[in-house]
Amino acid sequence: MTAIRSVVLGCGSYLPQRVLTNAELAAKVDTSDEWIVQRTGIRQRHIAAEGEFTSHLAINAARAALAHAGVDAQSIDLIVLATSTPDQTFPATAVAVQNGLGINHGAAFDLQAVCSGFVFALASADNFLRTGAFKRALVIGAETFSRILDWNDRGTCVLFGDGAGAVVLEAQAQPGTPSDRGVLTTHLRSDGRHKGKLYVDGGPSSTQTVGHLRMEGREVFKHAVGMITDVIVDAFNATGATADSIDWFVPHQANKRIIDASAHKLHIAPQKVVLTVDLHGNTSAASIPLALAVAVNDGRVKKGDLVLFEAMGGGFTWGSALLRW
């Protein structure tokens, strides 16, 4: 019995040219390179230029993904853009991306699940493709978190950066076995009881301002490992995969200590973990596709590899996705 799977045709990424190092931050706030690296693993992050918007980052990442996939933009009939930093309150930044790519058919919309956004967007596009509603999709994570940071708050301003990553998905008939290429399973969760632990203190309805990011770092860390492992176990149970059978673990790049603790708890070998948090910082919804693009471009991720994604973000939201490249 065959099954329709969302197969990844290609991926791409984009990072702003401006690099902000820990040493530069230490000159502005009470912190140090040693303090940041020890607690987070971050050494630098990219910052969008003045006049460079989330849509610009997303368009560049989308073009790179289309080129890598070897397909024309006109073949795309669905764009799902995960972001918490849209160009405007409305319309959706996805339609700016659609227009920037010269596409005027199909559907384009934003999805907001903070750092879990790419996994949520991937799951959403996968469901649309498997129903036959669309044939080929761009799934993008793009953020300009530098625009919502309080640069006097050393607990948050050292953590985040800007960037975008994208994948091209195509609905394809597969044999219907765990050896299929494409998205094999996704698992999404949220729990609004924790919304006060990681949030932005502004919004159109509440304050009529954009606001700044606020976080209770210890609380987020305390919940992260348990929530992440929960949805990964669900992915393993749904497919029969194990920590030994996966080829690559591409986690949300928030904090190296969280990534290390999660991999250790799940018995995932360190050499299978893709890490880019040191170079990118936490780019929220962009972090997984950015890390994926690095691992694909340097030859680690190859056709047929089993790749595991996971993320956790404000809300709290969290989720996992397991796919065969």
C-alpha positions in Angstrom: 0.0 0.0 0.0 1.6 3.3 -1.1 1.6 6.5 1.0 2.0 10.1 0.1 5.1 11.6 1.8 6.4 15.1 1.8 9.9 14.6 0.4 12.6 17.2 0.8 14.0 18.3 -2.6 16.4 20.8 -1.2 17.3 23.3 1.5 18.9 26.7 1.7 19.8 29.4 4.2 20.7 33.1 4.6 22.6 35.0 7.3 23.0 38.8 7.5 26.5 40.0 6.9 27.0 41.7 10.2 28.5 39.4 12.8 28.3 40.4 16.5 30.8 38.7 18.7 30.7 38.1 22.5 33.6 40.5 22.9 31.6 43.3 21.3 28.6 42.6 23.6 30.9 42.6 26.6 31.9 46.1 25.8 28.2 47.2 26.0 26.7 45.1 28.9 28.1 43.4 32.0 29.1 40.1 30.5 32.1 38.3 29.1 32.9 35.9 26.3 33.8 33.2 28.9 30.4 33.7 30.7 28.4 33.5 27.5 30.3 30.4 26.1 30.2 28.6 29.5 26.4 29.0 29.9 25.2 28.8 26.3 27.9 27.7 23.9 27.4 30.9 21.8 30.4 32.7 20.4 28.8 35.0 17.9 25.5 35.8 16.1 24.4 37.6 12.9 22.4 40.9 13.0 20.2 42.2 10.2 21.3 45.5 8.7 19.2 48.6 8.9 16.4 48.2 6.3 16.9 44.5 6.1 13.6 42.8 7.1 12.5 39.3 7.9 11.0 39.0 4.4 14.4 39.8 2.9 16.1 37.1 4.9 13.3 34.6 4.0 13.4 35.4 0.3 17.2 34.8 0.2 16.9 31.5 2.0 14.0 30.5 -0.3 16.0 31.2 -3.4 18.9 29.2 -2.1 16.6 26.3 -1.3 14.9 26.4 -4.8 18.4 26.5 -6.4 19.5 23.5 -4.3 16.4 21.6 -5.2 16.7 22.5 -8.9 13.1 23.6 -9.2 11.5 26.8 -10.4 9.7 29.2 -8.0 6.6 28.9 -10.2 6.2 25.3 -9.2 5.6 26.3 -5.6 1.9 26.4 -4.6 2.3 26.7 -0.8 4.5 28.8 1.4 4.4 28.4 5.1 6.7 30.9 6.9 7.4 30.4 10.6 8.3 33.7 12.3 7.7 35.7 15.5 9.2 38.8 14.0 7.0 39.6 10.9 7.7 42.7 8.8 4.3 44.1 9.8 1.3 43.2 12.0 -0.4 42.2 8.7 -0.3 41.2 6.0 1.6 38.0 6.5 5.3 38.2 5.8 4.8 35.0 3.7 2.9 37.0 1.0 5.9 39.4 0.8 8.1 36.4 0.2 5.6 35.0 -2.4 5.6 38.3 -4.2 9.4 38.6 -4.0 9.7 35.2 -5.6 7.4 36.3 -8.4 4.7 33.8 -7.4 1.0 34.9 -7.7 -0.8 31.6 -7.3 -1.4 29.1 -4.5 -1.4 30.1 -0.8 1.1 31.8 1.6 0.7 32.3 5.3 2.7 32.9 8.5 2.8 30.5 11.4 3.8 31.7 14.9 5.0 29.1 17.4 8.2 31.0 18.4 11.3 28.7 18.5 9.1 25.7 17.6 7.9 27.5 14.5 9.8 25.5 11.9 8.7 22.2 13.2 5.1 23.4 13.4 5.3 24.8 9.9 6.9 21.6 8.6 4.0 19.6 10.1 1.4 21.9 8.7 2.8 21.8 5.2 3.2 18.0 5.4 -0.5 17.6 6.3 -1.5 19.9 3.4 0.7 18.0 0.9 -0.5 14.5 2.1 -4.1 15.5 1.6 -3.4 16.5 -2.0 -4.4 20.1 -1.4 -1.0 21.3 -2.6 1.8 19.6 -4.5 5.0 21.5 -3.7 5.8 23.7 -0.7 8.3 26.1 0.7 8.7 25.8 4.4 10.7 28.7 5.8 11.9 29.8 9.3 13.0 33.5 9.3 13.7 35.9 12.2 15.0 39.3 13.0 15.0 38.8 16.8 17.5 41.6 17.2 14.6 44.0 16.7 12.8 42.8 19.8 15.7 42.5 22.2 16.4 44.8 25.2 20.1 45.4 24.6 20.6 46.4 28.2 19.3 42.9 29.4 22.4 40.7 29.5 20.3 37.7 30.2 18.6 37.8 26.8 20.6 40.1 24.4 23.5 37.6 24.3 21.4 34.7 23.2 19.6 35.6 20.0 20.5 36.3 16.4 19.0 36.8 13.0 18.8 34.5 10.0 16.6 32.3 7.8 16.4 28.8 6.5 14.1 27.0 4.1 13.3 23.6 2.6 11.4 22.6 -0.5 8.9 19.8 0.0 7.1 17.8 -2.7 4.3 15.3 -2.3 5.5 12.0 -3.7 4.1 8.4 -3.6 6.2 6.2 -1.5 5.9 2.4 -0.6 4.4 3.2 2.8 7.1 1.8 5.0 9.6 3.2 7.5 12.2 3.2 4.7 10.2 5.8 2.8 11.8 9.1 1.9 10.2 12.2 3.3 8.5 13.3 6.5 7.6 10.1 8.5 6.0 11.6 11.6 5.5 14.9 13.5 4.5 15.5 17.0 3.4 19.0 18.3 2.6 20.2 21.8 1.8 23.4 23.7 1.0 24.4 27.3 -0.1 28.0 27.9 0.4 27.7 31.6 4.0 28.6 31.0 3.5 31.6 28.8 4.9 34.0 31.4 8.3 32.3 31.4 9.2 33.3 27.8 7.3 36.1 26.1 7.4 39.6 24.5 6.0 42.4 26.7 4.1 44.1 23.9 1.5 43.5 21.1 -1.1 45.3 19.0 -4.0 44.4 21.2 -2.4 44.7 24.6 0.1 47.6 24.5 0.0 48.9 20.9 3.7 48.4 20.8 6.1 45.7 19.6 7.7 45.2 23.0 10.9 43.4 24.1 11.7 39.7 24.8 11.5 38.7 28.4 12.6 35.3 29.8 13.0 33.4 33.0 16.0 31.5 31.9 16.2 28.9 34.7 12.6 28.0 34.3 12.9 27.5 30.6 16.0 25.3 31.1 14.2 23.3 33.8 11.3 22.4 31.5 13.2 22.1 28.2 14.9 18.7 28.4 11.8 16.9 29.6 9.5 18.4 27.0 12.0 17.8 24.2 12.6 14.1 25.1 8.8 13.6 25.4 8.1 14.3 21.8 11.2 12.5 20.5 10.1 9.3 22.3 6.7 9.8 20.6 8.5 10.0 17.2 10.4 6.8 18.0 7.3 5.0 19.1 5.4 6.0 16.0 8.0 4.8 13.6 10.1 2.1 15.4 13.2 4.3 15.1 15.7 4.5 17.9 18.6 6.7 19.0 20.9 4.2 17.3 19.0 4.1 14.0 18.8 7.8 13.4 21.7 9.3 11.4 21.5 12.9 12.5 19.9 14.9 15.3 19.2 18.5 14.3 17.9 20.2 17.4 16.7 23.8 17.9 19.9 25.8 18.6 19.0 27.6 21.8 21.6 26.5 24.3 24.4 23.9 24.0 23.8 22.7 27.6 20.1 21.9 26.7 21.1 20.2 23.5 23.8 18.1 25.3 21.5 17.1 28.1 18.7 16.1 25.7 21.0 14.0 23.6 22.5 12.4 26.7 19.0 11.5 28.1 18.0 10.0 24.8 21.3 8.1 24.3 22.0 9.9 21.0 25.7 9.7 20.2 27.4 13.2 20.3 28.8 12.7 16.8 25.2 12.6 15.5 24.3 16.0 16.9 24.4 19.0 14.5 25.6 22.0 16.4 25.6 25.6 15.0 24.6 27.5 18.2 28.2 28.7 18.6 28.1 30.6 15.2 24.4 31.6 14.9 23.1 32.0 18.5 19.4 31.3 19.0 17.7 32.3 15.7 14.3 31.0 16.9 12.2 29.5 14.0 15.2 29.8 11.7 17.6 27.7 13.8 16.7 24.2 12.6 16.8 24.9 8.9 20.0 26.9 9.3 21.7 24.0 11.1 20.2 21.6 8.5 21.6 23.6 5.6 25.1 23.6 7.2 25.0 19.8 7.6 23.7 19.2 4.1 26.2 21.6 2.5 29.2 20.1 4.3 28.2 16.6 3.2 27.1 15.1 6.5 23.4 14.7 5.6 23.0 12.4 2.6 20.2 10.9 0.7 18.5 8.1 2.7 19.7 9.4 6.1 17.2 9.4 8.9 17.1 13.0 10.4 15.4 14.0 13.7 14.3 17.6 14.4 13.1 18.9 17.8 12.4 22.4 19.2 10.9 24.1 22.2 9.8 27.8 22.4 7.7 30.3 24.1 4.1 29.3 24.9 5.4 26.8 25.8 5.4 25.1 22.5 7.4 22.1 21.5 7.6 19.4 18.8 9.5 16.9 16.9 9.7 15.7 13.3 11.4 12.6 11.9 12.2 12.4 8.1 14.3 10.5 5.7 16.4 12.7 3.5 
